[in-house]
């Protein structure tokens, strides 16, 4: 498609914002997954190689 350069939110799967900027409440069943993704994102932002 033509949307290759658009950022996508893994929280609500919306386009145009990152999950850390997302205002949609995560589903309860996905809480653990989202927490893991948040930790990974924080480590990447801190420059830690996984």
PDBQT receptor file of N, H, CA, C and O in Angstrom, charges set to zero:
ATOM      1  N   UNK A   1       0.814  -1.210   0.000  1.00  0.00    +0.000 N 
ATOM      2  CA  UNK A   1       0.000   0.000   0.000  1.00  0.00    +0.000 C 
ATOM      3  C   UNK A   1       0.846   1.258   0.000  1.00  0.00    +0.000 C 
ATOM      4  O   UNK A   1       2.070   1.195  -0.117  1.00  0.00    +0.000 OA
ATOM      5  N   UNK A   2       0.209   2.366   0.128  1.00  0.00    +0.000 N 
ATOM      6  H   UNK A   2      -0.785   2.417   0.224  1.00  0.00    +0.000 HD
ATOM      7  CA  UNK A   2       0.880   3.659   0.092  1.00  0.00    +0.000 C 
ATOM      8  C   UNK A   2       1.104   4.217   1.485  1.00  0.00    +0.000 C 
ATOM      9  O   UNK A   2       1.517   5.366   1.637  1.00  0.00    +0.000 OA
ATOM     10  N   UNK A   3       0.833   3.403   2.510  1.00  0.00    +0.000 N 
ATOM     11  H   UNK A   3       0.498   2.469   2.387  1.00  0.00    +0.000 HD
ATOM     12  CA  UNK A   3       0.908   3.892   3.878  1.00  0.00    +0.000 C 
ATOM     13  C   UNK A   3       2.160   3.402   4.594  1.00  0.00    +0.000 C 
ATOM     14  O   UNK A   3       2.190   3.340   5.824  1.00  0.00    +0.000 OA
ATOM     15  N   UNK A   4       3.186   3.058   3.837  1.00  0.00    +0.000 N 
ATOM     16  H   UNK A   4       3.162   3.109   2.839  1.00  0.00    +0.000 HD
ATOM     17  CA  UNK A   4       4.373   2.467   4.432  1.00  0.00    +0.000 C 
ATOM     18  C   UNK A   4       5.104   3.377   5.392  1.00  0.00    +0.000 C 
ATOM     19  O   UNK A   4       5.769   2.903   6.313  1.00  0.00    +0.000 OA
ATOM     20  N   UNK A   5       4.989   4.685   5.187  1.00  0.00    +0.000 N 
ATOM     21  H   UNK A   5       4.448   5.070   4.439  1.00  0.00    +0.000 HD
ATOM     22  CA  UNK A   5       5.745   5.613   6.016  1.00  0.00    +0.000 C 
ATOM     23  C   UNK A   5       4.970   6.097   7.228  1.00  0.00    +0.000 C 
ATOM     24  O   UNK A   5       5.503   6.847   8.046  1.00  0.00    +0.000 OA
ATOM     25  N   UNK A   6       3.712   5.674   7.354  1.00  0.00    +0.000 N 
ATOM     26  H   UNK A   6       3.279   5.065   6.690  1.00  0.00    +0.000 HD
ATOM     27  CA  UNK A   6       2.918   6.136   8.484  1.00  0.00    +0.000 C 
ATOM     28  C   UNK A   6       3.223   5.303   9.718  1.00  0.00    +0.000 C 
ATOM     29  O   UNK A   6       3.367   4.082   9.647  1.00  0.00    +0.000 OA
ATOM     30  N   UNK A   7       3.319   5.980  10.839  1.00  0.00    +0.000 N 
ATOM     31  H   UNK A   7       3.202   6.972  10.897  1.00  0.00    +0.000 HD
ATOM     32  CA  UNK A   7       3.544   5.262  12.096  1.00  0.00    +0.000 C 
ATOM     33  C   UNK A   7       2.247   4.607  12.536  1.00  0.00    +0.000 C 
ATOM     34  O   UNK A   7       1.156   5.112  12.271  1.00  0.00    +0.000 OA
ATOM     35  N   UNK A   8       2.387   3.471  13.215  1.00  0.00    +0.000 N 
ATOM     36  H   UNK A   8       3.273   3.062  13.429  1.00  0.00    +0.000 HD
ATOM     37  CA  UNK A   8       1.202   2.726  13.631  1.00  0.00    +0.000 C 
ATOM     38  C   UNK A   8       1.286   2.420  15.121  1.00  0.00    +0.000 C 
ATOM     39  O   UNK A   8       2.348   2.099  15.653  1.00  0.00    +0.000 OA
ATOM     40  N   UNK A   9       0.141   2.527  15.774  1.00  0.00    +0.000 N 
ATOM     41  H   UNK A   9      -0.723   2.788  15.342  1.00  0.00    +0.000 HD
ATOM     42  CA  UNK A   9       0.059   2.272  17.211  1.00  0.00    +0.000 C 
ATOM     43  C   UNK A   9      -0.246   0.797  17.447  1.00  0.00    +0.000 C 
ATOM     44  O   UNK A   9      -1.228   0.281  16.914  1.00  0.00    +0.000 OA
ATOM     45  N   UNK A  10       0.578   0.110  18.237  1.00  0.00    +0.000 N 
ATOM     46  H   UNK A  10       1.376   0.530  18.670  1.00  0.00    +0.000 HD
ATOM     47  CA  UNK A  10       0.319  -1.313  18.496  1.00  0.00    +0.000 C 
ATOM     48  C   UNK A  10      -0.733  -1.494  19.584  1.00  0.00    +0.000 C 
ATOM     49  O   UNK A  10      -1.204  -2.608  19.814  1.00  0.00    +0.000 OA
ATOM     50  N   UNK A  11      -1.103  -0.407  20.252  1.00  0.00    +0.000 N 
ATOM     51  H   UNK A  11      -0.721   0.498  20.065  1.00  0.00    +0.000 HD
ATOM     52  CA  UNK A  11      -2.111  -0.491  21.305  1.00  0.00    +0.000 C 
ATOM     53  C   UNK A  11      -3.503  -0.624  20.696  1.00  0.00    +0.000 C 
ATOM     54  O   UNK A  11      -4.214  -1.596  20.950  1.00  0.00    +0.000 OA
ATOM     55  N   UNK A  12      -3.886   0.371  19.885  1.00  0.00    +0.000 N 
ATOM     56  H   UNK A  12      -3.309   1.161  19.679  1.00  0.00    +0.000 HD
ATOM     57  CA  UNK A  12      -5.230   0.356  19.304  1.00  0.00    +0.000 C 
ATOM     58  C   UNK A  12      -5.179   0.055  17.811  1.00  0.00    +0.000 C 
ATOM     59  O   UNK A  12      -6.213   0.015  17.145  1.00  0.00    +0.000 OA
ATOM     60  N   UNK A  13      -3.962  -0.158  17.284  1.00  0.00    +0.000 N 
ATOM     61  H   UNK A  13      -3.121  -0.125  17.825  1.00  0.00    +0.000 HD
ATOM     62  CA  UNK A  13      -3.731  -0.417  15.864  1.00  0.00    +0.000 C 
ATOM     63  C   UNK A  13      -4.187   0.747  14.986  1.00  0.00    +0.000 C 
ATOM     64  O   UNK A  13      -4.525   0.574  13.815  1.00  0.00    +0.000 OA
ATOM     65  N   UNK A  14      -4.185   1.918  15.578  1.00  0.00    +0.000 N 
ATOM     66  H   UNK A  14      -3.911   2.058  16.530  1.00  0.00    +0.000 HD
ATOM     67  CA  UNK A  14      -4.501   3.121  14.815  1.00  0.00    +0.000 C 
ATOM     68  C   UNK A  14      -3.267   3.611  14.075  1.00  0.00    +0.000 C 
ATOM     69  O   UNK A  14      -2.154   3.158  14.341  1.00  0.00    +0.000 OA
ATOM     70  N   UNK A  15      -3.465   4.531  13.154  1.00  0.00    +0.000 N 
ATOM     71  H   UNK A  15      -4.369   4.899  12.938  1.00  0.00    +0.000 HD
ATOM     72  CA  UNK A  15      -2.366   5.073  12.365  1.00  0.00    +0.000 C 
ATOM     73  C   UNK A  15      -2.180   6.543  12.715  1.00  0.00    +0.000 C 
ATOM     74  O   UNK A  15      -3.150   7.282  12.882  1.00  0.00    +0.000 OA
ATOM     75  N   UNK A  16      -0.935   6.952  12.821  1.00  0.00    +0.000 N 
ATOM     76  H   UNK A  16      -0.147   6.351  12.684  1.00  0.00    +0.000 HD
ATOM     77  CA  UNK A  16      -0.640   8.366  13.012  1.00  0.00    +0.000 C 
ATOM     78  C   UNK A  16      -0.138   8.718  14.400  1.00  0.00    +0.000 C 
ATOM     79  O   UNK A  16       0.129   9.886  14.683  1.00  0.00    +0.000 OA
ATOM     80  N   UNK A  17      -0.007   7.733  15.265  1.00  0.00    +0.000 N 
ATOM     81  H   UNK A  17      -0.224   6.784  15.035  1.00  0.00    +0.000 HD
ATOM     82  CA  UNK A  17       0.548   7.990  16.593  1.00  0.00    +0.000 C 
ATOM     83  C   UNK A  17       1.167   6.717  17.142  1.00  0.00    +0.000 C 
ATOM     84  O   UNK A  17       0.824   5.611  16.726  1.00  0.00    +0.000 OA
ATOM     85  N   UNK A  18       2.088   6.894  18.088  1.00  0.00    +0.000 N 
ATOM     86  H   UNK A  18       2.366   7.793  18.427  1.00  0.00    +0.000 HD
ATOM     87  CA  UNK A  18       2.701   5.748  18.740  1.00  0.00    +0.000 C 
ATOM     88  C   UNK A  18       1.869   5.327  19.948  1.00  0.00    +0.000 C 
ATOM     89  O   UNK A  18       1.062   6.095  20.471  1.00  0.00    +0.000 OA
ATOM     90  N   UNK A  19       2.088   4.085  20.374  1.00  0.00    +0.000 N 
ATOM     91  H   UNK A  19       2.743   3.461  19.949  1.00  0.00    +0.000 HD
ATOM     92  CA  UNK A  19       1.313   3.548  21.492  1.00  0.00    +0.000 C 
ATOM     93  C   UNK A  19       1.501   4.388  22.748  1.00  0.00    +0.000 C 
ATOM     94  O   UNK A  19       0.568   4.545  23.535  1.00  0.00    +0.000 OA
ATOM     95  N   UNK A  20       2.720   4.937  22.945  1.00  0.00    +0.000 N 
ATOM     96  H   UNK A  20       3.478   4.810  22.305  1.00  0.00    +0.000 HD
ATOM     97  CA  UNK A  20       2.952   5.727  24.158  1.00  0.00    +0.000 C 
ATOM     98  C   UNK A  20       2.142   7.017  24.154  1.00  0.00    +0.000 C 
ATOM     99  O   UNK A  20       1.960   7.646  25.196  1.00  0.00    +0.000 OA
ATOM    100  N   UNK A  21       1.649   7.413  22.964  1.00  0.00    +0.000 N 
ATOM    101  H   UNK A  21       1.797   6.902  22.117  1.00  0.00    +0.000 HD
ATOM    102  CA  UNK A  21       0.826   8.614  22.862  1.00  0.00    +0.000 C 
ATOM    103  C   UNK A  21      -0.650   8.271  22.736  1.00  0.00    +0.000 C 
ATOM    104  O   UNK A  21      -1.494   9.150  22.561  1.00  0.00    +0.000 OA
ATOM    105  N   UNK A  22      -0.951   6.979  22.827  1.00  0.00    +0.000 N 
ATOM    106  H   UNK A  22      -0.266   6.265  22.969  1.00  0.00    +0.000 HD
ATOM    107  CA  UNK A  22      -2.320   6.525  22.605  1.00  0.00    +0.000 C 
ATOM    108  C   UNK A  22      -3.193   6.809  23.823  1.00  0.00    +0.000 C 
ATOM    109  O   UNK A  22      -2.767   6.623  24.963  1.00  0.00    +0.000 OA
ATOM    110  N   UNK A  23      -4.415   7.261  23.566  1.00  0.00    +0.000 N 
ATOM    111  H   UNK A  23      -4.761   7.413  22.640  1.00  0.00    +0.000 HD
ATOM    112  CA  UNK A  23      -5.340   7.563  24.657  1.00  0.00    +0.000 C 
ATOM    113  C   UNK A  23      -6.376   6.463  24.832  1.00  0.00    +0.000 C 
ATOM    114  O   UNK A  23      -7.241   6.552  25.703  1.00  0.00    +0.000 OA
ATOM    115  N   UNK A  24      -6.290   5.422  24.003  1.00  0.00    +0.000 N 
ATOM    116  H   UNK A  24      -5.588   5.349  23.295  1.00  0.00    +0.000 HD
ATOM    117  CA  UNK A  24      -7.241   4.316  24.090  1.00  0.00    +0.000 C 
ATOM    118  C   UNK A  24      -6.809   3.372  25.210  1.00  0.00    +0.000 C 
ATOM    119  O   UNK A  24      -5.646   2.975  25.279  1.00  0.00    +0.000 OA
ATOM    120  N   UNK A  25      -7.728   3.022  26.067  1.00  0.00    +0.000 N 
ATOM    121  H   UNK A  25      -8.673   3.345  26.011  1.00  0.00    +0.000 HD
ATOM    122  CA  UNK A  25      -7.415   2.096  27.154  1.00  0.00    +0.000 C 
ATOM    123  C   UNK A  25      -7.161   0.703  26.588  1.00  0.00    +0.000 C 
ATOM    124  O   UNK A  25      -7.969   0.207  25.803  1.00  0.00    +0.000 OA
ATOM    125  N   UNK A  26      -6.055   0.059  26.970  1.00  0.00    +0.000 N 
ATOM    126  H   UNK A  26      -5.398   0.461  27.607  1.00  0.00    +0.000 HD
ATOM    127  CA  UNK A  26      -5.791  -1.297  26.485  1.00  0.00    +0.000 C 
ATOM    128  C   UNK A  26      -6.794  -2.284  27.058  1.00  0.00    +0.000 C 
ATOM    129  O   UNK A  26      -7.291  -2.108  28.171  1.00  0.00    +0.000 OA
ATOM    130  N   UNK A  27      -7.085  -3.320  26.290  1.00  0.00    +0.000 N 
ATOM    131  H   UNK A  27      -6.681  -3.463  25.386  1.00  0.00    +0.000 HD
ATOM    132  CA  UNK A  27      -7.989  -4.360  26.782  1.00  0.00    +0.000 C 
ATOM    133  C   UNK A  27      -7.308  -5.103  27.925  1.00  0.00    +0.000 C 
ATOM    134  O   UNK A  27      -6.088  -5.273  27.932  1.00  0.00    +0.000 OA
ATOM    135  N   UNK A  28      -8.107  -5.541  28.883  1.00  0.00    +0.000 N 
ATOM    136  H   UNK A  28      -9.098  -5.403  28.877  1.00  0.00    +0.000 HD
ATOM    137  CA  UNK A  28      -7.550  -6.164  30.079  1.00  0.00    +0.000 C 
ATOM    138  C   UNK A  28      -6.713  -7.394  29.729  1.00  0.00    +0.000 C 
ATOM    139  O   UNK A  28      -5.679  -7.642  30.350  1.00  0.00    +0.000 OA
ATOM    140  N   UNK A  29      -7.164  -8.169  28.726  1.00  0.00    +0.000 N 
ATOM    141  H   UNK A  29      -8.003  -7.967  28.222  1.00  0.00    +0.000 HD
ATOM    142  CA  UNK A  29      -6.448  -9.394  28.373  1.00  0.00    +0.000 C 
ATOM    143  C   UNK A  29      -5.102  -9.094  27.729  1.00  0.00    +0.000 C 
ATOM    144  O   UNK A  29      -4.237  -9.967  27.664  1.00  0.00    +0.000 OA
ATOM    145  N   UNK A  30      -4.918  -7.871  27.254  1.00  0.00    +0.000 N 
ATOM    146  H   UNK A  30      -5.621  -7.162  27.306  1.00  0.00    +0.000 HD
ATOM    147  CA  UNK A  30      -3.668  -7.527  26.587  1.00  0.00    +0.000 C 
ATOM    148  C   UNK A  30      -2.719  -6.761  27.499  1.00  0.00    +0.000 C 
ATOM    149  O   UNK A  30      -1.658  -6.316  27.062  1.00  0.00    +0.000 OA
ATOM    150  N   UNK A  31      -3.098  -6.608  28.759  1.00  0.00    +0.000 N 
ATOM    151  H   UNK A  31      -3.961  -6.970  29.113  1.00  0.00    +0.000 HD
ATOM    152  CA  UNK A  31      -2.317  -5.771  29.667  1.00  0.00    +0.000 C 
ATOM    153  C   UNK A  31      -0.877  -6.263  29.797  1.00  0.00    +0.000 C 
ATOM    154  O   UNK A  31       0.054  -5.459  29.753  1.00  0.00    +0.000 OA
ATOM    155  N   UNK A  32      -0.684  -7.564  29.956  1.00  0.00    +0.000 N 
ATOM    156  H   UNK A  32      -1.440  -8.217  29.992  1.00  0.00    +0.000 HD
ATOM    157  CA  UNK A  32       0.661  -8.105  30.131  1.00  0.00    +0.000 C 
ATOM    158  C   UNK A  32       1.491  -7.890  28.866  1.00  0.00    +0.000 C 
ATOM    159  O   UNK A  32       2.664  -7.526  28.949  1.00  0.00    +0.000 OA
ATOM    160  N   UNK A  33       0.894  -8.112  27.707  1.00  0.00    +0.000 N 
ATOM    161  H   UNK A  33      -0.059  -8.408  27.639  1.00  0.00    +0.000 HD
ATOM    162  CA  UNK A  33       1.592  -7.923  26.440  1.00  0.00    +0.000 C 
ATOM    163  C   UNK A  33       2.003  -6.467  26.276  1.00  0.00    +0.000 C 
ATOM    164  O   UNK A  33       3.138  -6.173  25.899  1.00  0.00    +0.000 OA
ATOM    165  N   UNK A  34       1.076  -5.560  26.560  1.00  0.00    +0.000 N 
ATOM    166  H   UNK A  34       0.154  -5.799  26.866  1.00  0.00    +0.000 HD
ATOM    167  CA  UNK A  34       1.368  -4.141  26.397  1.00  0.00    +0.000 C 
ATOM    168  C   UNK A  34       2.433  -3.687  27.385  1.00  0.00    +0.000 C 
ATOM    169  O   UNK A  34       3.271  -2.847  27.057  1.00  0.00    +0.000 OA
ATOM    170  N   UNK A  35       2.403  -4.241  28.595  1.00  0.00    +0.000 N 
ATOM    171  H   UNK A  35       1.723  -4.924  28.861  1.00  0.00    +0.000 HD
ATOM    172  CA  UNK A  35       3.421  -3.890  29.585  1.00  0.00    +0.000 C 
ATOM    173  C   UNK A  35       4.801  -4.320  29.099  1.00  0.00    +0.000 C 
ATOM    174  O   UNK A  35       5.778  -3.588  29.253  1.00  0.00    +0.000 OA
ATOM    175  N   UNK A  36       4.873  -5.525  28.504  1.00  0.00    +0.000 N 
ATOM    176  H   UNK A  36       4.078  -6.119  28.378  1.00  0.00    +0.000 HD
ATOM    177  CA  UNK A  36       6.137  -6.014  27.966  1.00  0.00    +0.000 C 
ATOM    178  C   UNK A  36       6.621  -5.110  26.841  1.00  0.00    +0.000 C 
ATOM    179  O   UNK A  36       7.797  -4.750  26.792  1.00  0.00    +0.000 OA
ATOM    180  N   UNK A  37       5.712  -4.741  25.935  1.00  0.00    +0.000 N 
ATOM    181  H   UNK A  37       4.757  -5.033  25.975  1.00  0.00    +0.000 HD
ATOM    182  CA  UNK A  37       6.085  -3.875  24.824  1.00  0.00    +0.000 C 
ATOM    183  C   UNK A  37       6.563  -2.521  25.329  1.00  0.00    +0.000 C 
ATOM    184  O   UNK A  37       7.489  -1.934  24.771  1.00  0.00    +0.000 OA
ATOM    185  N   UNK A  38       5.926  -2.027  26.390  1.00  0.00    +0.000 N 
ATOM    186  H   UNK A  38       5.173  -2.504  26.844  1.00  0.00    +0.000 HD
ATOM    187  CA  UNK A  38       6.318  -0.742  26.956  1.00  0.00    +0.000 C 
ATOM    188  C   UNK A  38       7.733  -0.819  27.516  1.00  0.00    +0.000 C 
ATOM    189  O   UNK A  38       8.531   0.098  27.323  1.00  0.00    +0.000 OA
ATOM    190  N   UNK A  39       8.043  -1.904  28.204  1.00  0.00    +0.000 N 
ATOM    191  H   UNK A  39       7.395  -2.650  28.361  1.00  0.00    +0.000 HD
ATOM    192  CA  UNK A  39       9.380  -2.076  28.764  1.00  0.00    +0.000 C 
ATOM    193  C   UNK A  39      10.422  -2.151  27.659  1.00  0.00    +0.000 C 
ATOM    194  O   UNK A  39      11.498  -1.564  27.772  1.00  0.00    +0.000 OA
ATOM    195  N   UNK A  40      10.102  -2.875  26.589  1.00  0.00    +0.000 N 
ATOM    196  H   UNK A  40       9.228  -3.352  26.497  1.00  0.00    +0.000 HD
ATOM    197  CA  UNK A  40      11.020  -2.992  25.459  1.00  0.00    +0.000 C 
ATOM    198  C   UNK A  40      11.248  -1.618  24.833  1.00  0.00    +0.000 C 
ATOM    199  O   UNK A  40      12.380  -1.249  24.519  1.00  0.00    +0.000 OA
ATOM    200  N   UNK A  41      10.167  -0.872  24.656  1.00  0.00    +0.000 N 
ATOM    201  H   UNK A  41       9.247  -1.172  24.910  1.00  0.00    +0.000 HD
ATOM    202  CA  UNK A  41      10.271   0.454  24.052  1.00  0.00    +0.000 C 
ATOM    203  C   UNK A  41      11.125   1.375  24.914  1.00  0.00    +0.000 C 
ATOM    204  O   UNK A  41      11.926   2.151  24.393  1.00  0.00    +0.000 OA
ATOM    205  N   UNK A  42      10.955   1.290  26.226  1.00  0.00    +0.000 N 
ATOM    206  H   UNK A  42      10.305   0.659  26.649  1.00  0.00    +0.000 HD
ATOM    207  CA  UNK A  42      11.737   2.131  27.129  1.00  0.00    +0.000 C 
ATOM    208  C   UNK A  42      13.218   1.774  27.046  1.00  0.00    +0.000 C 
ATOM    209  O   UNK A  42      14.073   2.660  27.072  1.00  0.00    +0.000 OA
ATOM    210  N   UNK A  43      13.527   0.476  26.946  1.00  0.00    +0.000 N 
ATOM    211  H   UNK A  43      12.833  -0.243  26.924  1.00  0.00    +0.000 HD
ATOM    212  CA  UNK A  43      14.915   0.046  26.837  1.00  0.00    +0.000 C 
ATOM    213  C   UNK A  43      15.524   0.519  25.527  1.00  0.00    +0.000 C 
ATOM    214  O   UNK A  43      16.676   0.951  25.492  1.00  0.00    +0.000 OA
ATOM    215  N   UNK A  44      14.744   0.437  24.446  1.00  0.00    +0.000 N 
ATOM    216  H   UNK A  44      13.808   0.086  24.475  1.00  0.00    +0.000 HD
ATOM    217  CA  UNK A  44      15.246   0.877  23.152  1.00  0.00    +0.000 C 
ATOM    218  C   UNK A  44      15.520   2.377  23.173  1.00  0.00    +0.000 C 
ATOM    219  O   UNK A  44      16.521   2.842  22.628  1.00  0.00    +0.000 OA
ATOM    220  N   UNK A  45      14.621   3.129  23.808  1.00  0.00    +0.000 N 
ATOM    221  H   UNK A  45      13.808   2.751  24.251  1.00  0.00    +0.000 HD
ATOM    222  CA  UNK A  45      14.795   4.570  23.884  1.00  0.00    +0.000 C 
ATOM    223  C   UNK A  45      16.022   4.919  24.719  1.00  0.00    +0.000 C 
ATOM    224  O   UNK A  45      16.669   5.940  24.484  1.00  0.00    +0.000 OA
ATOM    225  N   UNK A  46      16.337   4.074  25.688  1.00  0.00    +0.000 N 
ATOM    226  H   UNK A  46      15.812   3.244  25.879  1.00  0.00    +0.000 HD
ATOM    227  CA  UNK A  46      17.488   4.307  26.553  1.00  0.00    +0.000 C 
ATOM    228  C   UNK A  46      18.785   3.844  25.897  1.00  0.00    +0.000 C 
ATOM    229  O   UNK A  46      19.868   4.058  26.441  1.00  0.00    +0.000 OA
ATOM    230  N   UNK A  47      18.679   3.214  24.737  1.00  0.00    +0.000 N 
ATOM    231  H   UNK A  47      17.799   3.040  24.294  1.00  0.00    +0.000 HD
ATOM    232  CA  UNK A  47      19.862   2.793  24.011  1.00  0.00    +0.000 C 
ATOM    233  C   UNK A  47      20.391   1.446  24.448  1.00  0.00    +0.000 C 
ATOM    234  O   UNK A  47      21.552   1.129  24.190  1.00  0.00    +0.000 OA
ATOM    235  N   UNK A  48      19.574   0.651  25.100  1.00  0.00    +0.000 N 
ATOM    236  H   UNK A  48      18.631   0.909  25.309  1.00  0.00    +0.000 HD
ATOM    237  CA  UNK A  48      20.005  -0.671  25.550  1.00  0.00    +0.000 C 
ATOM    238  C   UNK A  48      19.722  -1.693  24.455  1.00  0.00    +0.000 C 
ATOM    239  O   UNK A  48      18.604  -1.782  23.949  1.00  0.00    +0.000 OA
ATOM    240  N   UNK A  49      20.745  -2.462  24.096  1.00  0.00    +0.000 N 
ATOM    241  H   UNK A  49      21.654  -2.390  24.506  1.00  0.00    +0.000 HD
ATOM    242  CA  UNK A  49      20.558  -3.493  23.085  1.00  0.00    +0.000 C 
ATOM    243  C   UNK A  49      19.973  -4.733  23.735  1.00  0.00    +0.000 C 
ATOM    244  O   UNK A  49      20.477  -5.195  24.758  1.00  0.00    +0.000 OA
ATOM    245  N   UNK A  50      18.919  -5.271  23.154  1.00  0.00    +0.000 N 
ATOM    246  H   UNK A  50      18.510  -4.895  22.322  1.00  0.00    +0.000 HD
ATOM    247  CA  UNK A  50      18.294  -6.469  23.713  1.00  0.00    +0.000 C 
ATOM    248  C   UNK A  50      18.964  -7.713  23.152  1.00  0.00    +0.000 C 
ATOM    249  O   UNK A  50      18.581  -8.830  23.501  1.00  0.00    +0.000 OA
TER     250      UNK A  50
